[in-house]
Amino acid sequence: MNAQGELVRFLIIDDHPLFREALHSAIQLAYPEVETVEARTIAEANELLSAGKPFDLALLDLNMPDVSGFEGLLQLRTRHPRLPIVVVSGHEDPRIISETLSYGAAGFIPKSSRKSDLAAAIRAVMEGQVHVPEGYEGKPPDADSADRVEMVSRLAKLTPQQLRVLQMLRQGLLNKQIAYELQVGETTVKAHVSEILRKLNVYSRTQAVIEVSKLDNADLFRDPTGL
């Protein structure tokens, strides 16, 4: 059961049936009373996450057929920023682990882990910890790091309307969709996006989303006037 007394729901995102079965077994070891749903692509995962009851945790393989590199993780973090995501991957390079954590993952679990270790890692993340493999020398991102403070300072320069546009960018909306929601012209939206990129000192919409996804919603949507 989760904090609301409801059945815990996990989403397994992996295109290999044998490993989905292994993850399901590890999940049941950690949480005997659990509802597990499976997705074979990132597109399927997004559909499941956008419909029906919310999930408590997603377990994601980086190597998915419909994306490359970190695209799957970034899509999920952008569209579902409140969902804890743990990457379960066969790639155990420390640089990949560090980058995974920098993009806001709640943990990284090697696929070579024993079932008991997988279960322990899942429990740790559900208790609010950031899980990293044993022997990993890097550290999880520091919430009070200089980079975070600098980005919060840049966010404070955005106007309320620019913050609303930024929120919609994080939801994956296109310019015409943002224009419809705000009842303004696409030219106005493009101007807002250009100003957002300039003020955040980034070069693309994707980079803006990546950077702000590392922050808490409280940091992202605080009153830019400081009041």
N, C-alpha and C positions, 0 to 999 in steps of 0.2 A: 504494500500500500504506500501511496505517496503522502505528502503533508496534508492533502485534502481528504485523506481516507479513501481515495479511489485506487483502483487497480493500476499498478505501474505499467506504462506503455513504452516499449522500445521499438525503434525503427532500425533494422539492419539494411544497410545499403552496400550490396556486394553482388557482382555478377557470377560468382562461383558457388554453385549449390552446395558443394561439400563444406566450404568454409562458412556459408550461411548456417548450415547445420551445426558446425562446431561452435559458432558464436551463440546460437540459440541454446546449446547445451550449457555453455559458460554462464549465460544470463540466468538460466533456470537454477544453476548452482548458487548464484548470488541472490536471486529473488525467485523463490519457488512459485509465488503467486504473481504472475506477470503475463501481460499480453504482448506478443512479439509479432510485428508486421515486417514483411520483407519487400525490398525494392531492388530491381535488377539494373536500373539506370538512374541517373540524376534526374532526368525528366519525370520518371515514375515517382521518385522520392518527393519532388516538388508538388506533384499532384496529391499525393497522400498527405503531405504536411499542410496543404491549403484547404483540405476538406476534412470534415469530421472532427473527432475529439483530438486535443493536443497530445503530443508525445513528451515524455519526460527526458528522453535521451536518444540520440542517433549515433550509430556506430557506422563509420564510413571508411570504405576502401578508397585510397587515392586513385588507384588504377581502374577507372571505370570506362566502359566502351564509348560513351557519348561525350566525353570531355577529355582534356589533356592536362597534365600537370596538376596545379592546384585549383583549376577552374571549378571543379565540383564543390570543393570546400568553400570557395569564395561565393559561388552562387547560393549555397545554403545559408552561409553566414549573412549574406546581403538580404535575402528574402525572408529569413526566419532568425533574426538577431537574438531572440530570447532562448532559442533552443540550444542546449549544451550538445556539442558534437565532439566525439572521440574518434580520432583517426586510428584505424587498425590496418597496418600496412606491412608488406613484405620488405619494404625499403627501410633500412635501419641506419642510414647515414645520419650522423649528428646534425649535419647542415639541413637535411630534410626535416628532422625533428624540430630544430629551432625555427625554421620557416613556418612549419605547421602551427606551432604555438604562437608565432607572431601574427598569424592570420586569425587568431581568436579561438582555436580549438581548445577544448577543455582537457585534452590529454592525447597521448600518443602511445599505442600499444603495439608491439611487434607481433606479427602473425605467428612467429615461432614460439610465442609464450605458451606455457602449459595452461590447461583449462583452469586450474586453481588460481594461477596468476592473473588470467583474464578476468575471472570472477572478482578477485580482490581489487583489481584496477577499476572495474565497473562500480563496485561499491564505493571506492574512494572518490570517484568523480561524482556519484550521486550524493555524497556527503559534502560536496563543495570543494574538494581538492582538485588541483591540476596534476594529473598523473604523467610521469615520464618514466622511461625504461630504467631499470637498475644499471648503474654504470654510466649513465648519461651525464656528461660533465657540465653541460650548459644549464641555465636556470630558466624557469618559467618567467614570462615577461613580468616585470615589476610594475604594478599598477601606478606607482608614483614616480616612474622613470622620467628623465628629462624630456624624452621624446613625447611622452603623454602630456606633460605640462605644456610643452611648446604647441602641440596640436590643439589643446583646449584654449590656449591663448589666441590661436588663429581662428578658432570657431567663434570666439567672442566678437570677432570683427564682422560676422555675418548678420545681415538684417533678419527680422522675423520671417519675411517672405522667402529669403534665401535658405533659411533653416528648413522651411516647409518643403522647398524644392529638393534640398539635400535628403530629407527623409524619404521623399518619393523616389529619388535615385537609388537609395538603399533598398527600396521595395522592387526595384527592377523596372520601373515605369519608363516608357518612352516619352520623348518631348511632347508629342501630340496628346498622350494620355495625361501628362502633367498639366498641359494647357487646358484640357477639358476639366480636370478636377479644380483648377484654380480660376477657371473662366477668364483666361487671358489668351493672347495670341502666342503662337509658337515662337515668334521673334522675341517676345518678352521672356519666354522660358530660356531660349538660347542665350540671351543676355545675362540672365540670372546664373546659368551654368558657367558661363565664362568668368563671371565675377567670383563664383564659388571656387573655381580652379585657381584663379589668381590669388585670392585671399588665403587659401589653404596651401598655396605653393606646390601644387601638383599639376601633372600634365594631361591627365585624362579623367573621365568619369570613373573608370574602373579603379584607378589609383586613389581617387577621392574616397570611394566606397571602402576600399581596403583599409585605408588609414583610419577612417572614422569607425569602422567595425571593431577596431581594437579598443575603443572607448566604451564606457558605460553610457546608457541612454541618458542618465542624469547629466553627464558632461556634454553630450551632443545637443540636447535640447534645453540647456539652461538659458535663462534670459540674457541676451547679448548685452543688455544695458547694465547687467550686474545687480539689478534691483530685485 
